[in-house]
Amino acid sequence: MILATERRARGGGSAGLGAPPSGVVDLWRLRLDLPDPRRAGLREWLDDSELERAARYRRRLDAHRFVAGRGQLRRVLGGYLGLDPARVTFVTGLHGKPSLAGPAARRLDFNLAHSDGWALLAVTAGVAVGVDVEVPRAGFGGMDIAERFFGAGELRQLRALPAAQQEAAFLRCWTRKEAYLKAHGAGLSMPLDSFEVSVAPTPSPRLRWSRDATARRRWSLLDVSDPAAGYLAALAVPEPRVAVRERRPEEGLERA
Ligand SMILES: CC(C)(COP(=O)(O)OP(=O)(O)OC[C@H]1O[C@@H](n2cnc3c(N)ncnc32)[C@H](O)[C@@H]1OP(=O)(O)O)[C@@H](O)C(=O)NCCC(=O)NCCS
């Protein structure tokens, strides 16, 4: 079943979404656990490669969440571009970062992250963006990972905290580092100890140090965690001053 709203978007998408102005990141906090009829509507926009990928997930829940994420990604991007969501096309960078194909790539950049039942989608115009989200899991063993891969300064910040606070602090650090990596699109080709971020709980974390000597002046990190929803999250943008514009899933699009 296709919802009426999704059918309307099929007729050319919505003209309702203005591209984010310079220095602004549009942030979409999307739920991935959707009722079957909604997910079925979103699924209709996926292309063959996305449907093949959905079919490869072993757990049905993971397949459902992938479909919900990709469908909503297409819907939002189609809303900005004035395109039917099924006609949004992607290319994949050297290390796997998806971006828009063709002339649309000059208008918008985006990055998607998901964890459990949440996806965060960040959209910018004319500048790269990276986002990460993590729902804490019991027994994750974050400090072991930090000892092996994080920078010495980050490790010092983490070890200075009481043990009971270390796991949450590790995840804050992780999401900030991952957002930075994802903005570069470099994946794991960029060593995790080639830059360091601040660990303290603040909306405006800092890039404390980088092998790239100019990066500290240029980059902004933002903590966009939602404690009520139960996740930690961060954004990274290569601009010295950046504001976040929270977007609601229905805003500027046909109502879902
Ligand atoms: C793939 C990677 C980008 C992140 O993977 P992840 O944390 O498992 O997943 P996220 O939910 O944050 O992001 C996945 C999405 O990012 C996008 N993505 C994929 N490769 C990307 C890349 N190289 N750069 C930016 N974004 C990428 C895709 O949209 C993907 O969504 P999809 O799976 O629906 O296609 C990559 O950085 C990686 O493998 N990281 C491993 C984890 C790690 O060591 N992190 C260190 C943090 S300190």
The ligand as a Tripos MOL2 file, in Angstrom:
@<TRIPOS>MOLECULE
LIG
   48    50     1     0     0
SMALL
NO_CHARGES

@<TRIPOS>ATOM
      1 C1         31.4090    3.1100    6.8510 C.3       1 LIG1
      2 C2         31.8550    4.1500    7.8260 C.3       1 LIG1
      3 C3         31.7470    5.4450    7.1400 C.3       1 LIG1
      4 C4         30.9480    4.2550    9.0610 C.3       1 LIG1
      5 O1         30.2590    3.1270    9.3350 O.3       1 LIG1
      6 P1         29.2820    2.9250   10.5580 P.3       1 LIG1
      7 O2         29.7200    3.7210   11.7460 O.co2     1 LIG1
      8 O3         29.1720    1.4830   10.6970 O.co2     1 LIG1
      9 O4         27.8980    3.4670   10.0530 O.3       1 LIG1
     10 P2         27.1400    4.8680   10.0830 P.3       1 LIG1
     11 O5         25.7590    4.5550   10.4690 O.co2     1 LIG1
     12 O6         27.8470    5.9440   10.8450 O.co2     1 LIG1
     13 O7         27.1910    5.3350    8.5660 O.3       1 LIG1
     14 C5         26.7540    4.5280    7.5160 C.3       1 LIG1
     15 C6         26.3760    5.4210    6.3750 C.3       1 LIG1
     16 O8         27.4480    6.3140    6.0860 O.3       1 LIG1
     17 C7         27.5490    6.4960    4.6680 C.3       1 LIG1
     18 N1         28.9130    6.1010    4.3030 N.ar      1 LIG1
     19 C8         29.3930    4.9190    3.8540 C.ar      1 LIG1
     20 N2         30.7350    5.0200    3.6530 N.ar      1 LIG1
     21 C9         31.0920    6.2870    3.9800 C.ar      1 LIG1
     22 C10        32.3390    6.9940    4.0000 C.ar      1 LIG1
     23 N3         33.4900    6.4480    3.6160 N.pl3     1 LIG1
     24 N4         32.3380    8.2890    4.4110 N.ar      1 LIG1
     25 C11        31.1950    8.8770    4.7990 C.ar      1 LIG1
     26 N5         29.9900    8.2600    4.8170 N.ar      1 LIG1
     27 C12        29.9450    6.9730    4.4130 C.ar      1 LIG1
     28 C13        26.4600    5.6680    4.0340 C.3       1 LIG1
     29 O9         25.3590    6.5110    3.7810 O.3       1 LIG1
     30 C14        26.1070    4.6600    5.1180 C.3       1 LIG1
     31 O10        24.7560    4.3280    5.0740 O.3       1 LIG1
     32 P3         24.2790    2.9400    4.4590 P.3       1 LIG1
     33 O11        24.9500    1.8890    5.2840 O.co2     1 LIG1
     34 O12        22.8010    2.9590    4.6210 O.co2     1 LIG1
     35 O13        24.7390    2.9310    3.0390 O.co2     1 LIG1
     36 C15        33.3360    4.0090    8.1280 C.3       1 LIG1
     37 O14        33.8280    5.1860    8.7070 O.3       1 LIG1
     38 C16        33.7240    2.8440    8.9400 C.2       1 LIG1
     39 O15        33.8390    1.7420    8.4870 O.2       1 LIG1
     40 N6         33.9590    3.0480   10.1710 N.am      1 LIG1
     41 C17        34.2950    1.9570   11.0390 C.3       1 LIG1
     42 C18        34.0950    2.2940   12.4350 C.3       1 LIG1
     43 C19        35.2950    3.0100   13.0360 C.2       1 LIG1
     44 O16        36.3810    2.5240   13.1390 O.2       1 LIG1
     45 N7         35.0250    4.2130   13.5240 N.am      1 LIG1
     46 C20        36.0020    4.9980   14.1840 C.3       1 LIG1
     47 C21        35.3060    6.0400   15.0110 C.3       1 LIG1
     48 S1         36.3910    6.7180   16.1590 S.3       1 LIG1
@<TRIPOS>BOND
     1     1     2 1
     2     2     3 1
     3     2     4 1
     4     2    36 1
     5     4     5 1
     6     5     6 1
     7     6     7 2
     8     6     8 1
     9     6     9 1
    10     9    10 1
    11    10    11 2
    12    10    12 1
    13    10    13 1
    14    13    14 1
    15    14    15 1
    16    15    16 1
    17    15    30 1
    18    16    17 1
    19    17    18 1
    20    17    28 1
    21    18    19 ar
    22    18    27 ar
    23    19    20 ar
    24    20    21 ar
    25    21    22 ar
    26    21    27 ar
    27    22    23 1
    28    22    24 ar
    29    24    25 ar
    30    25    26 ar
    31    26    27 ar
    32    28    29 1
    33    28    30 1
    34    30    31 1
    35    31    32 1
    36    32    33 2
    37    32    34 1
    38    32    35 1
    39    36    37 1
    40    36    38 1
    41    38    39 2
    42    38    40 1
    43    40    41 1
    44    41    42 1
    45    42    43 1
    46    43    44 2
    47    43    45 1
    48    45    46 1
    49    46    47 1
    50    47    48 1
@<TRIPOS>SUBSTRUCTURE
     1 LIG1         1 GROUP 0 **** ****
